[in-house]
Amino acid sequence: MAELQIRTFGDPILRQRAREVEEITDLHKSLIANMTETMHLAPGVGLAATQIGVLERIFVYSVDETVGALINPELVYRSTETDTDIEGCLSLPGIQFPVERSVEVTMRGLDENGDRVEIEATDLLAVVFQHELDHLDGVLFIDHLPDDMRKEALRALRDQALGLTVPARDPAPEGRPEEML
Ligand code: NI
C-alpha cells in the first residue's frame, strides 16, 4: 500500500465533479486500500477520491470501528433535524468552522466488492457522508458557511498560501479532538 498525496485548496481538481464508476476493477480495490491508509495516516475520518486527484465517485470513511468505502454513493434520506458542529478538511489544512448538517442520513452505493449497500448514519458518520459526497460534487465545507465566515476562511487560506501564517493542526480548539474529513 502507498500513502497518496492529498490535494489542497487552490488545486482546481477539488472543484470538479467526479464521474460514476462503471465497473469496479482491481485498480479500484488497490486505490481504496491506498485511500484508507492515507486517511488513517493523515489522520482523518473520511477521504474522497477527488482529494487525491482521482475524479471517480469513491470515498472511504473511518468512524470509531466503522471503516469502509462507498462507490457511486447516493443520498436517499436526510433528516430535517440538523446540528452545527466544527468541521475541518484534509484539503483545507489549518481552518475549522461550524457547519450545519443533517443529523441522520441514509446512503446507498456499492462497497469495494461491488455489492449494493444501504447505510444509515448518525452523528459524526452522517457528517462524514455529507462532507465526502460534497467533495465528489466539487463542493467544500466553506461553501456552506454564512458570507462573513466564508470570507474569514478564505482570508485565512490566502494568508497561509502567502506564507504569512502556518497551518496549525494542534492543539485542537477547546481541547476537542480534531476530526479531519
Ligand atoms: Ni474534506
Backbone and ligand atoms as CSV (ligand in chain L), in Angstrom:
chain,resi,resn,atom,element,x,y,z
A,1,MET,N,N,0.853,-1.197,0.000
A,1,MET,CA,C,0.000,0.000,0.000
A,1,MET,C,C,0.885,1.242,0.000
A,2,ALA,N,N,0.305,2.316,-0.382
A,2,ALA,CA,C,1.085,3.552,-0.505
A,2,ALA,C,C,0.280,4.732,0.013
A,3,GLU,N,N,1.002,5.648,0.627
A,3,GLU,CA,C,0.346,6.888,1.051
A,3,GLU,C,C,0.244,7.812,-0.157
A,4,LEU,N,N,-0.930,8.384,-0.354
A,4,LEU,CA,C,-1.180,9.232,-1.509
A,4,LEU,C,C,-1.103,10.699,-1.096
A,5,GLN,N,N,-0.799,11.551,-2.068
A,5,GLN,CA,C,-0.720,12.982,-1.773
A,5,GLN,C,C,-2.114,13.591,-1.769
A,6,ILE,N,N,-2.442,14.288,-0.696
A,6,ILE,CA,C,-3.757,14.915,-0.579
A,6,ILE,C,C,-3.700,16.313,-1.202
A,7,ARG,N,N,-4.598,16.547,-2.177
A,7,ARG,CA,C,-4.670,17.845,-2.845
A,7,ARG,C,C,-5.254,18.882,-1.884
A,8,THR,N,N,-4.732,20.092,-1.957
A,8,THR,CA,C,-5.208,21.133,-1.041
A,8,THR,C,C,-5.795,22.313,-1.800
A,9,PHE,N,N,-6.418,23.189,-1.036
A,9,PHE,CA,C,-7.160,24.336,-1.568
A,9,PHE,C,C,-6.338,25.092,-2.603
A,10,GLY,N,N,-6.969,25.425,-3.708
A,10,GLY,CA,C,-6.276,26.089,-4.807
A,10,GLY,C,C,-6.095,25.135,-5.970
A,11,ASP,N,N,-6.066,23.823,-5.671
A,11,ASP,CA,C,-5.977,22.829,-6.741
A,11,ASP,C,C,-7.348,22.741,-7.415
A,12,PRO,N,N,-7.404,23.047,-8.718
A,12,PRO,CA,C,-8.721,23.114,-9.375
A,12,PRO,C,C,-9.485,21.792,-9.386
A,13,ILE,N,N,-8.793,20.687,-9.188
A,13,ILE,CA,C,-9.482,19.389,-9.218
A,13,ILE,C,C,-10.529,19.301,-8.095
A,14,LEU,N,N,-10.275,20.027,-7.001
A,14,LEU,CA,C,-11.217,19.981,-5.862
A,14,LEU,C,C,-12.575,20.573,-6.228
A,15,ARG,N,N,-12.628,21.319,-7.330
A,15,ARG,CA,C,-13.873,21.968,-7.743
A,15,ARG,C,C,-14.583,21.222,-8.858
A,16,GLN,N,N,-14.056,20.053,-9.246
A,16,GLN,CA,C,-14.683,19.314,-10.343
A,16,GLN,C,C,-15.606,18.219,-9.817
A,17,ARG,N,N,-16.588,17.858,-10.662
A,17,ARG,CA,C,-17.500,16.777,-10.297
A,17,ARG,C,C,-16.875,15.452,-10.742
A,18,ALA,N,N,-16.856,14.493,-9.825
A,18,ALA,CA,C,-16.286,13.180,-10.141
A,18,ALA,C,C,-17.288,12.339,-10.934
A,19,ARG,N,N,-16.740,11.438,-11.775
A,19,ARG,CA,C,-17.596,10.572,-12.611
A,19,ARG,C,C,-18.036,9.323,-11.850
A,20,GLU,N,N,-19.161,8.764,-12.299
A,20,GLU,CA,C,-19.610,7.478,-11.774
A,20,GLU,C,C,-18.565,6.407,-12.131
A,21,VAL,N,N,-18.436,5.422,-11.250
A,21,VAL,CA,C,-17.596,4.261,-11.554
A,21,VAL,C,C,-18.480,3.265,-12.301
A,22,GLU,N,N,-18.063,2.880,-13.506
A,22,GLU,CA,C,-18.909,1.962,-14.300
A,22,GLU,C,C,-18.633,0.518,-13.981
A,23,GLU,N,N,-17.358,0.215,-13.712
A,23,GLU,CA,C,-17.002,-1.163,-13.391
A,23,GLU,C,C,-15.897,-1.125,-12.346
A,24,ILE,N,N,-16.076,-1.912,-11.288
A,24,ILE,CA,C,-15.066,-1.929,-10.227
A,24,ILE,C,C,-13.974,-2.924,-10.601
A,25,THR,N,N,-12.758,-2.408,-10.732
A,25,THR,CA,C,-11.630,-3.252,-11.147
A,25,THR,C,C,-10.666,-3.431,-9.970
A,26,ASP,N,N,-9.632,-4.250,-10.194
A,26,ASP,CA,C,-8.589,-4.415,-9.182
A,26,ASP,C,C,-7.902,-3.088,-8.878
A,27,LEU,N,N,-7.835,-2.225,-9.899
A,27,LEU,CA,C,-7.232,-0.906,-9.681
A,27,LEU,C,C,-8.037,-0.104,-8.653
A,28,HIS,N,N,-9.371,-0.215,-8.733
A,28,HIS,CA,C,-10.207,0.476,-7.749
A,28,HIS,C,C,-9.975,-0.095,-6.354
A,29,LYS,N,N,-9.805,-1.426,-6.289
A,29,LYS,CA,C,-9.587,-2.034,-4.966
A,29,LYS,C,C,-8.269,-1.567,-4.357
A,30,SER,N,N,-7.218,-1.476,-5.175
A,30,SER,CA,C,-5.954,-1.000,-4.593
A,30,SER,C,C,-6.028,0.500,-4.320
A,31,LEU,N,N,-6.782,1.240,-5.137
A,31,LEU,CA,C,-6.987,2.667,-4.851
A,31,LEU,C,C,-7.668,2.828,-3.484
A,32,ILE,N,N,-8.697,2.016,-3.242
A,32,ILE,CA,C,-9.432,2.105,-1.973
A,32,ILE,C,C,-8.510,1.746,-0.797
A,33,ALA,N,N,-7.678,0.712,-0.980
A,33,ALA,CA,C,-6.742,0.328,0.096
A,33,ALA,C,C,-5.778,1.485,0.371
A,34,ASN,N,N,-5.278,2.119,-0.676
A,34,ASN,CA,C,-4.344,3.242,-0.505
A,34,ASN,C,C,-5.028,4.466,0.086
A,35,MET,N,N,-6.270,4.698,-0.330
A,35,MET,CA,C,-7.018,5.832,0.242
A,35,MET,C,C,-7.273,5.608,1.730
A,36,THR,N,N,-7.593,4.358,2.097
A,36,THR,CA,C,-7.867,4.048,3.506
A,36,THR,C,C,-6.598,4.262,4.339
A,37,GLU,N,N,-5.459,3.815,3.793
A,37,GLU,CA,C,-4.194,4.006,4.507
A,37,GLU,C,C,-3.876,5.503,4.638
A,38,THR,N,N,-4.068,6.231,3.564
A,38,THR,CA,C,-3.786,7.675,3.560
A,38,THR,C,C,-4.669,8.399,4.577
A,39,MET,N,N,-5.955,8.002,4.622
A,39,MET,CA,C,-6.891,8.600,5.589
A,39,MET,C,C,-6.421,8.328,7.020
A,40,HIS,N,N,-6.013,7.084,7.294
A,40,HIS,CA,C,-5.591,6.747,8.657
A,40,HIS,C,C,-4.298,7.453,9.047
A,41,LEU,N,N,-3.383,7.611,8.076
A,41,LEU,CA,C,-2.107,8.270,8.374
A,41,LEU,C,C,-2.286,9.776,8.588
A,42,ALA,N,N,-3.312,10.352,7.956
A,42,ALA,CA,C,-3.457,11.826,7.946
A,42,ALA,C,C,-3.384,12.473,9.335
A,43,PRO,N,N,-4.082,12.089,10.406
A,43,PRO,CA,C,-5.173,11.126,10.400
A,43,PRO,C,C,-6.476,11.824,10.072
A,44,GLY,N,N,-7.395,11.058,9.472
A,44,GLY,CA,C,-8.690,11.623,9.157
A,44,GLY,C,C,-9.774,10.576,9.335
A,45,VAL,N,N,-11.019,11.022,9.233
A,45,VAL,CA,C,-12.160,10.121,9.416
A,45,VAL,C,C,-12.904,9.890,8.092
A,46,GLY,N,N,-12.442,10.558,7.033
A,46,GLY,CA,C,-13.040,10.359,5.717
A,46,GLY,C,C,-12.114,10.920,4.654
A,47,LEU,N,N,-12.197,10.355,3.442
A,47,LEU,CA,C,-11.372,10.861,2.340
A,47,LEU,C,C,-12.073,10.515,1.031
A,48,ALA,N,N,-12.209,11.521,0.172
A,48,ALA,CA,C,-12.833,11.306,-1.133
A,48,ALA,C,C,-11.750,11.195,-2.197
A,49,ALA,N,N,-12.041,10.403,-3.242
A,49,ALA,CA,C,-11.054,10.191,-4.314
A,49,ALA,C,C,-10.610,11.515,-4.930
A,50,THR,N,N,-11.530,12.455,-5.035
A,50,THR,CA,C,-11.196,13.790,-5.559
A,50,THR,C,C,-9.998,14.382,-4.814
A,51,GLN,N,N,-9.948,14.140,-3.498
A,51,GLN,CA,C,-8.895,14.743,-2.677
A,51,GLN,C,C,-7.510,14.195,-2.993
A,52,ILE,N,N,-7.446,13.030,-3.643
A,52,ILE,CA,C,-6.131,12.520,-4.036
A,52,ILE,C,C,-5.989,12.608,-5.562
A,53,GLY,N,N,-6.862,13.405,-6.176
A,53,GLY,CA,C,-6.691,13.721,-7.586
A,53,GLY,C,C,-7.329,12.745,-8.556
A,54,VAL,N,N,-8.210,11.877,-8.048
A,54,VAL,CA,C,-8.893,10.905,-8.909
A,54,VAL,C,C,-10.366,11.279,-8.983
A,55,LEU,N,N,-10.842,11.625,-10.187
A,55,LEU,CA,C,-12.223,12.106,-10.313
A,55,LEU,C,C,-13.188,10.950,-10.559
A,56,GLU,N,N,-13.269,10.042,-9.572
A,56,GLU,CA,C,-14.234,8.959,-9.618
A,56,GLU,C,C,-15.008,8.985,-8.307
A,57,ARG,N,N,-16.289,8.557,-8.397
A,57,ARG,CA,C,-17.168,8.713,-7.234
A,57,ARG,C,C,-16.930,7.601,-6.215
A,58,ILE,N,N,-15.907,7.841,-5.384
A,58,ILE,CA,C,-15.497,6.886,-4.351
A,58,ILE,C,C,-15.082,7.684,-3.125
A,59,PHE,N,N,-15.541,7.249,-1.945
A,59,PHE,CA,C,-14.930,7.780,-0.727
A,59,PHE,C,C,-14.759,6.687,0.302
A,60,VAL,N,N,-13.841,6.919,1.235
A,60,VAL,CA,C,-13.617,5.985,2.338
A,60,VAL,C,C,-13.921,6.710,3.646
A,61,TYR,N,N,-14.246,5.943,4.672
A,61,TYR,CA,C,-14.597,6.533,5.962
A,61,TYR,C,C,-14.110,5.640,7.085
A,62,SER,N,N,-13.892,6.246,8.236
A,62,SER,CA,C,-13.425,5.506,9.404
A,62,SER,C,C,-13.860,6.269,10.647
A,63,VAL,N,N,-14.974,5.828,11.210
A,63,VAL,CA,C,-15.514,6.473,12.404
A,63,VAL,C,C,-15.704,5.396,13.461
A,64,ASP,N,N,-15.027,5.565,14.589
A,64,ASP,CA,C,-14.991,4.532,15.617
A,64,ASP,C,C,-14.540,3.219,14.982
A,65,GLU,N,N,-15.369,2.185,15.036
A,65,GLU,CA,C,-14.933,0.908,14.457
A,65,GLU,C,C,-15.474,0.714,13.042
A,66,THR,N,N,-16.188,1.710,12.548
A,66,THR,CA,C,-16.819,1.580,11.239
A,66,THR,C,C,-15.893,2.102,10.150
A,67,VAL,N,N,-15.280,1.163,9.411
A,67,VAL,CA,C,-14.369,1.533,8.331
A,67,VAL,C,C,-14.928,0.955,7.041
A,68,GLY,N,N,-14.956,1.744,5.988
A,68,GLY,CA,C,-15.480,1.208,4.735
A,68,GLY,C,C,-15.246,2.148,3.581
A,69,ALA,N,N,-15.773,1.708,2.436
A,69,ALA,CA,C,-15.692,2.509,1.212
A,69,ALA,C,C,-17.069,2.514,0.569
A,70,LEU,N,N,-17.419,3.619,-0.055
A,70,LEU,CA,C,-18.658,3.699,-0.826
A,70,LEU,C,C,-18.319,4.167,-2.235
A,71,ILE,N,N,-18.874,3.436,-3.198
A,71,ILE,CA,C,-18.678,3.750,-4.611
A,71,ILE,C,C,-20.025,4.197,-5.171
A,72,ASN,N,N,-20.022,5.231,-5.981
A,72,ASN,CA,C,-21.258,5.818,-6.528
A,72,ASN,C,C,-22.299,6.074,-5.432
A,73,PRO,N,N,-21.902,6.746,-4.351
A,73,PRO,CA,C,-22.829,6.973,-3.239
A,73,PRO,C,C,-23.961,7.914,-3.624
A,74,GLU,N,N,-25.127,7.598,-3.104
A,74,GLU,CA,C,-26.323,8.435,-3.329
A,74,GLU,C,C,-26.968,8.682,-1.982
A,75,LEU,N,N,-27.320,9.927,-1.744
A,75,LEU,CA,C,-28.012,10.272,-0.507
A,75,LEU,C,C,-29.501,10.029,-0.744
A,76,VAL,N,N,-30.092,9.046,-0.041
A,76,VAL,CA,C,-31.506,8.743,-0.280
A,76,VAL,C,C,-32.398,9.295,0.827
A,77,TYR,N,N,-31.791,9.700,1.933
A,77,TYR,CA,C,-32.577,10.323,3.002
A,77,TYR,C,C,-31.676,11.277,3.779
A,78,ARG,N,N,-32.228,12.437,4.107
A,78,ARG,CA,C,-31.531,13.299,5.068
A,78,ARG,C,C,-32.571,13.881,6.013
A,79,SER,N,N,-32.254,13.853,7.315
A,79,SER,CA,C,-33.209,14.348,8.304
A,79,SER,C,C,-33.323,15.866,8.195
A,80,THR,N,N,-34.522,16.373,8.512
A,80,THR,CA,C,-34.673,17.826,8.559
A,80,THR,C,C,-34.002,18.362,9.820
A,81,GLU,N,N,-33.865,17.482,10.820
A,81,GLU,CA,C,-33.158,17.903,12.032
A,81,GLU,C,C,-31.679,18.060,11.704
A,82,THR,N,N,-31.130,19.200,12.090
A,82,THR,CA,C,-29.722,19.458,11.787
A,82,THR,C,C,-28.952,19.751,13.074
A,83,ASP,N,N,-27.646,19.736,12.941
A,83,ASP,CA,C,-26.761,20.062,14.052
A,83,ASP,C,C,-25.605,20.865,13.453
A,84,THR,N,N,-25.080,21.772,14.225
A,84,THR,CA,C,-23.968,22.589,13.740
A,84,THR,C,C,-22.741,22.269,14.575
A,85,ASP,N,N,-21.714,21.749,13.915
A,85,ASP,CA,C,-20.512,21.340,14.643
A,85,ASP,C,C,-19.269,21.788,13.863
A,86,ILE,N,N,-18.190,21.949,14.613
A,86,ILE,CA,C,-16.929,22.359,13.987
A,86,ILE,C,C,-16.477,21.292,12.998
A,87,GLU,N,N,-16.088,21.737,11.799
A,87,GLU,CA,C,-15.636,20.814,10.779
A,87,GLU,C,C,-14.266,21.240,10.267
A,88,GLY,N,N,-13.478,20.245,9.906
A,88,GLY,CA,C,-12.196,20.506,9.261
A,88,GLY,C,C,-12.115,19.658,8.012
A,89,CYS,N,N,-11.121,19.921,7.181
A,89,CYS,CA,C,-10.993,19.160,5.934
A,89,CYS,C,C,-9.513,18.974,5.640
A,90,LEU,N,N,-9.136,17.752,5.271
A,90,LEU,CA,C,-7.731,17.472,4.960
A,90,LEU,C,C,-7.234,18.316,3.784
A,91,SER,N,N,-8.147,18.773,2.948
A,91,SER,CA,C,-7.759,19.600,1.804
A,91,SER,C,C,-7.728,21.090,2.138
A,92,LEU,N,N,-8.188,21.441,3.335
A,92,LEU,CA,C,-8.157,22.845,3.781
A,92,LEU,C,C,-7.456,22.898,5.133
A,93,PRO,N,N,-6.172,22.537,5.167
A,93,PRO,CA,C,-5.488,22.441,6.451
A,93,PRO,C,C,-5.461,23.789,7.168
A,94,GLY,N,N,-5.591,23.730,8.487
A,94,GLY,CA,C,-5.418,24.937,9.290
A,94,GLY,C,C,-6.667,25.736,9.535
A,95,ILE,N,N,-7.804,25.356,8.931
A,95,ILE,CA,C,-9.032,26.100,9.233
A,95,ILE,C,C,-10.129,25.137,9.686
A,96,GLN,N,N,-10.941,25.636,10.606
A,96,GLN,CA,C,-12.077,24.878,11.126
A,96,GLN,C,C,-13.215,25.848,11.372
A,97,PHE,N,N,-14.393,25.486,10.915
A,97,PHE,CA,C,-15.558,26.345,11.101
A,97,PHE,C,C,-16.787,25.484,11.370
A,98,PRO,N,N,-17.797,26.065,12.039
A,98,PRO,CA,C,-19.028,25.302,12.288
A,98,PRO,C,C,-19.863,25.175,11.010
A,99,VAL,N,N,-20.321,23.960,10.748
A,99,VAL,CA,C,-21.127,23.682,9.551
A,99,VAL,C,C,-22.419,22.994,9.984
A,100,GLU,N,N,-23.534,23.441,9.394
A,100,GLU,CA,C,-24.827,22.834,9.701
A,100,GLU,C,C,-25.042,21.630,8.787
A,101,ARG,N,N,-25.345,20.476,9.395
A,101,ARG,CA,C,-25.547,19.236,8.627
A,101,ARG,C,C,-26.757,18.494,9.182
A,102,SER,N,N,-27.365,17.658,8.354
A,102,SER,CA,C,-28.422,16.775,8.837
A,102,SER,C,C,-27.842,15.806,9.862
A,103,VAL,N,N,-28.641,15.527,10.885
A,103,VAL,CA,C,-28.187,14.642,11.962
A,103,VAL,C,C,-28.186,13.178,11.508
A,104,GLU,N,N,-29.131,12.838,10.640
A,104,GLU,CA,C,-29.235,11.460,10.151
A,104,GLU,C,C,-29.318,11.467,8.631
A,105,VAL,N,N,-28.593,10.535,8.022
A,105,VAL,CA,C,-28.704,10.362,6.566
A,105,VAL,C,C,-28.715,8.864,6.237
A,106,THR,N,N,-29.242,8.545,5.075
A,106,THR,CA,C,-29.131,7.186,4.544
A,106,THR,C,C,-28.469,7.280,3.183
A,107,MET,N,N,-27.418,6.456,3.007
A,107,MET,CA,C,-26.691,6.450,1.736
A,107,MET,C,C,-26.788,5.090,1.102
A,108,ARG,N,N,-26.939,5.099,-0.210
A,108,ARG,CA,C,-26.875,3.876,-0.994
A,108,ARG,C,C,-25.665,3.944,-1.884
A,109,GLY,N,N,-25.127,2.790,-2.192
A,109,GLY,CA,C,-23.986,2.755,-3.103
A,109,GLY,C,C,-23.493,1.337,-3.212
A,110,LEU,N,N,-22.253,1.206,-3.665
A,110,LEU,CA,C,-21.624,-0.107,-3.780
A,110,LEU,C,C,-20.434,-0.138,-2.833
A,111,ASP,N,N,-20.179,-1.324,-2.248
A,111,ASP,CA,C,-18.938,-1.455,-1.482
A,111,ASP,C,C,-17.823,-1.859,-2.449
A,112,GLU,N,N,-16.608,-2.091,-1.917
A,112,GLU,CA,C,-15.481,-2.315,-2.839
A,112,GLU,C,C,-15.593,-3.652,-3.575
A,113,ASN,N,N,-16.522,-4.515,-3.121
A,113,ASN,CA,C,-16.740,-5.776,-3.844
A,113,ASN,C,C,-17.837,-5.649,-4.897
A,114,GLY,N,N,-18.428,-4.471,-4.962
A,114,GLY,CA,C,-19.492,-4.258,-5.938
A,114,GLY,C,C,-20.869,-4.635,-5.423
A,115,ASP,N,N,-20.951,-4.970,-4.142
A,115,ASP,CA,C,-22.259,-5.310,-3.566
A,115,ASP,C,C,-23.011,-4.041,-3.196
A,116,ARG,N,N,-24.314,-4.047,-3.495
A,116,ARG,CA,C,-25.146,-2.891,-3.156
A,116,ARG,C,C,-25.298,-2.801,-1.642
A,117,VAL,N,N,-25.107,-1.621,-1.107
A,117,VAL,CA,C,-25.262,-1.432,0.335
A,117,VAL,C,C,-26.126,-0.198,0.591
A,118,GLU,N,N,-26.802,-0.229,1.726
A,118,GLU,CA,C,-27.561,0.938,2.184
A,118,GLU,C,C,-27.172,1.149,3.641
A,119,ILE,N,N,-26.670,2.312,3.954
A,119,ILE,CA,C,-26.133,2.556,5.292
A,119,ILE,C,C,-26.844,3.742,5.927
A,120,GLU,N,N,-27.384,3.511,7.127
A,120,GLU,CA,C,-27.972,4.608,7.896
A,120,GLU,C,C,-26.887,5.145,8.818
A,121,ALA,N,N,-26.715,6.446,8.802
A,121,ALA,CA,C,-25.638,7.041,9.592
A,121,ALA,C,C,-26.192,8.161,10.456
A,122,THR,N,N,-25.621,8.290,11.646
A,122,THR,CA,C,-25.985,9.405,12.529
A,122,THR,C,C,-24.699,10.071,13.008
A,123,ASP,N,N,-24.869,11.250,13.587
A,123,ASP,CA,C,-23.768,11.960,14.242
A,123,ASP,C,C,-22.551,12.105,13.325
A,124,LEU,N,N,-21.358,11.744,13.829
A,124,LEU,CA,C,-20.147,12.021,13.044
A,124,LEU,C,C,-20.149,11.283,11.704
A,125,LEU,N,N,-20.630,10.037,11.695
A,125,LEU,CA,C,-20.632,9.300,10.419
A,125,LEU,C,C,-21.543,10.004,9.397
A,126,ALA,N,N,-22.659,10.554,9.882
A,126,ALA,CA,C,-23.560,11.297,8.983
A,126,ALA,C,C,-22.859,12.543,8.434
A,127,VAL,N,N,-22.090,13.211,9.277
A,127,VAL,CA,C,-21.328,14.394,8.827
A,127,VAL,C,C,-20.311,13.973,7.764
A,128,VAL,N,N,-19.601,12.882,8.041
A,128,VAL,CA,C,-18.579,12.401,7.095
A,128,VAL,C,C,-19.227,12.093,5.742
A,129,PHE,N,N,-20.344,11.385,5.748
A,129,PHE,CA,C,-21.009,11.028,4.483
A,129,PHE,C,C,-21.384,12.284,3.696
A,130,GLN,N,N,-21.943,13.282,4.367
A,130,GLN,CA,C,-22.357,14.506,3.678
A,130,GLN,C,C,-21.145,15.278,3.155
A,131,HIS,N,N,-20.094,15.342,3.976
A,131,HIS,CA,C,-18.877,16.074,3.610
A,131,HIS,C,C,-18.187,15.405,2.403
A,132,GLU,N,N,-18.094,14.068,2.439
A,132,GLU,CA,C,-17.383,13.368,1.349
A,132,GLU,C,C,-18.191,13.389,0.056
A,133,LEU,N,N,-19.515,13.260,0.168
A,133,LEU,CA,C,-20.342,13.348,-1.037
A,133,LEU,C,C,-20.180,14.732,-1.670
A,134,ASP,N,N,-20.112,15.756,-0.852
A,134,ASP,CA,C,-19.850,17.109,-1.348
A,134,ASP,C,C,-18.555,17.144,-2.167
A,135,HIS,N,N,-17.477,16.528,-1.636
A,135,HIS,CA,C,-16.204,16.521,-2.362
A,135,HIS,C,C,-16.385,15.957,-3.769
A,136,LEU,N,N,-17.206,14.910,-3.901
A,136,LEU,CA,C,-17.390,14.269,-5.211
A,136,LEU,C,C,-18.146,15.188,-6.173
A,137,ASP,N,N,-18.819,16.203,-5.626
A,137,ASP,CA,C,-19.520,17.191,-6.455
A,137,ASP,C,C,-18.747,18.499,-6.549
A,138,GLY,N,N,-17.511,18.514,-6.075
A,138,GLY,CA,C,-16.693,19.723,-6.164
A,138,GLY,C,C,-17.052,20.779,-5.129
A,139,VAL,N,N,-17.731,20.346,-4.068
A,139,VAL,CA,C,-18.179,21.286,-3.035
A,139,VAL,C,C,-17.277,21.140,-1.802
A,140,LEU,N,N,-16.899,22.268,-1.210
A,140,LEU,CA,C,-16.067,22.268,0.001
A,140,LEU,C,C,-16.883,22.797,1.176
A,141,PHE,N,N,-16.490,22.434,2.401
A,141,PHE,CA,C,-17.326,22.811,3.541
A,141,PHE,C,C,-17.463,24.325,3.690
A,142,ILE,N,N,-16.473,25.067,3.216
A,142,ILE,CA,C,-16.563,26.527,3.337
A,142,ILE,C,C,-17.717,27.089,2.505
A,143,ASP,N,N,-18.166,26.322,1.506
A,143,ASP,CA,C,-19.285,26.776,0.666
A,143,ASP,C,C,-20.588,26.857,1.472
A,144,HIS,N,N,-20.659,26.131,2.585
A,144,HIS,CA,C,-21.876,26.110,3.404
A,144,HIS,C,C,-21.893,27.212,4.463
A,145,LEU,N,N,-20.798,27.971,4.572
A,145,LEU,CA,C,-20.702,28.963,5.645
A,145,LEU,C,C,-21.449,30.240,5.271
A,146,PRO,N,N,-21.959,30.953,6.287
A,146,PRO,CA,C,-22.504,32.280,6.028
A,146,PRO,C,C,-21.391,33.187,5.461
A,147,ASP,N,N,-21.795,34.209,4.703
A,147,ASP,CA,C,-20.840,35.065,3.989
A,147,ASP,C,C,-19.654,35.544,4.820
A,148,ASP,N,N,-19.940,36.070,6.013
A,148,ASP,CA,C,-18.843,36.656,6.804
A,148,ASP,C,C,-17.835,35.592,7.216
A,149,MET,N,N,-18.346,34.416,7.565
A,149,MET,CA,C,-17.446,33.334,7.978
A,149,MET,C,C,-16.651,32.800,6.788
A,150,ARG,N,N,-17.324,32.724,5.618
A,150,ARG,CA,C,-16.625,32.227,4.432
A,150,ARG,C,C,-15.496,33.185,4.043
A,151,LYS,N,N,-15.756,34.480,4.199
A,151,LYS,CA,C,-14.696,35.452,3.896
A,151,LYS,C,C,-13.516,35.273,4.842
A,152,GLU,N,N,-13.830,35.041,6.116
A,152,GLU,CA,C,-12.774,34.820,7.113
A,152,GLU,C,C,-11.946,33.576,6.749
A,153,ALA,N,N,-12.655,32.530,6.325
A,153,ALA,CA,C,-11.979,31.279,5.950
A,153,ALA,C,C,-11.076,31.498,4.740
A,154,LEU,N,N,-11.591,32.209,3.740
A,154,LEU,CA,C,-10.804,32.458,2.523
A,154,LEU,C,C,-9.590,33.323,2.818
A,155,ARG,N,N,-9.761,34.282,3.750
A,155,ARG,CA,C,-8.641,35.128,4.147
A,155,ARG,C,C,-7.551,34.274,4.812
A,156,ALA,N,N,-7.976,33.364,5.701
A,156,ALA,CA,C,-7.013,32.508,6.394
A,156,ALA,C,C,-6.282,31.605,5.397
A,157,LEU,N,N,-7.018,31.084,4.421
A,157,LEU,CA,C,-6.395,30.217,3.409
A,157,LEU,C,C,-5.416,31.017,2.544
A,158,ARG,N,N,-5.784,32.264,2.224
A,158,ARG,CA,C,-4.906,33.108,1.420
A,158,ARG,C,C,-3.632,33.444,2.196
A,159,ASP,N,N,-3.787,33.788,3.483
A,159,ASP,CA,C,-2.616,34.106,4.301
A,159,ASP,C,C,-1.661,32.918,4.379
A,160,GLN,N,N,-2.234,31.718,4.483
A,160,GLN,CA,C,-1.393,30.514,4.512
A,160,GLN,C,C,-0.671,30.336,3.188
A,161,ALA,N,N,-1.404,30.543,2.087
A,161,ALA,CA,C,-0.803,30.364,0.758
A,161,ALA,C,C,0.342,31.351,0.542
A,162,LEU,N,N,0.218,32.531,1.143
A,162,LEU,CA,C,1.262,33.553,1.019
A,162,LEU,C,C,2.402,33.337,2.012
A,163,GLY,N,N,2.224,32.327,2.876
A,163,GLY,CA,C,3.256,32.045,3.871
A,163,GLY,C,C,3.226,32.998,5.049
A,164,LEU,N,N,2.122,33.749,5.193
A,164,LEU,CA,C,2.014,34.698,6.310
A,164,LEU,C,C,1.709,33.976,7.615
A,165,THR,N,N,0.999,32.846,7.502
A,165,THR,CA,C,0.711,32.021,8.678
A,165,THR,C,C,0.970,30.572,8.309
A,166,VAL,N,N,1.212,29.775,9.328
A,166,VAL,CA,C,1.471,28.353,9.118
A,166,VAL,C,C,0.247,27.603,9.609
A,167,PRO,N,N,-0.289,26.651,8.814
A,167,PRO,CA,C,-1.448,25.905,9.293
A,167,PRO,C,C,-1.122,25.174,10.593
A,168,ALA,N,N,-1.941,25.386,11.596
A,168,ALA,CA,C,-1.720,24.724,12.884
A,168,ALA,C,C,-2.706,23.573,13.016
A,169,ARG,N,N,-2.204,22.373,13.145
A,169,ARG,CA,C,-3.091,21.217,13.298
A,169,ARG,C,C,-3.381,20.979,14.772
A,170,ASP,N,N,-2.448,21.372,15.636
A,170,ASP,CA,C,-2.602,21.136,17.065
A,170,ASP,C,C,-2.248,22.399,17.813
A,171,PRO,N,N,-2.775,22.694,18.956
A,171,PRO,CA,C,-3.825,21.892,19.578
A,171,PRO,C,C,-5.185,22.203,18.971
A,172,ALA,N,N,-6.074,21.262,19.054
A,172,ALA,CA,C,-7.425,21.462,18.537
A,172,ALA,C,C,-8.130,22.495,19.406
A,173,PRO,N,N,-9.037,23.282,18.805
A,173,PRO,CA,C,-9.739,24.279,19.601
A,173,PRO,C,C,-10.540,23.639,20.728
A,174,GLU,N,N,-10.505,24.280,21.877
A,174,GLU,CA,C,-11.259,23.816,23.053
A,174,GLU,C,C,-10.921,22.386,23.438
A,175,GLY,N,N,-9.726,21.938,23.088
A,175,GLY,CA,C,-9.297,20.606,23.503
A,175,GLY,C,C,-10.068,19.473,22.866
A,176,ARG,N,N,-10.887,19.835,21.889
A,176,ARG,CA,C,-11.699,18.810,21.229
A,176,ARG,C,C,-10.811,18.068,20.230
A,177,PRO,N,N,-10.894,16.736,20.190
A,177,PRO,CA,C,-10.077,16.031,19.200
A,177,PRO,C,C,-10.468,16.468,17.798
A,178,GLU,N,N,-9.484,16.812,17.024
A,178,GLU,CA,C,-9.764,17.342,15.695
A,178,GLU,C,C,-10.081,16.195,14.743
A,179,GLU,N,N,-11.208,16.321,14.073
A,179,GLU,CA,C,-11.586,15.305,13.106
A,179,GLU,C,C,-11.508,15.899,11.721
A,180,MET,N,N,-10.695,15.314,10.899
A,180,MET,CA,C,-10.481,15.860,9.560
A,180,MET,C,C,-11.126,14.938,8.539
A,181,LEU,N,N,-11.766,15.568,7.554
A,181,LEU,CA,C,-12.566,14.809,6.618
A,181,LEU,C,C,-12.077,15.049,5.184
L,1,NI,NI,NI,-12.746,17.272,3.226
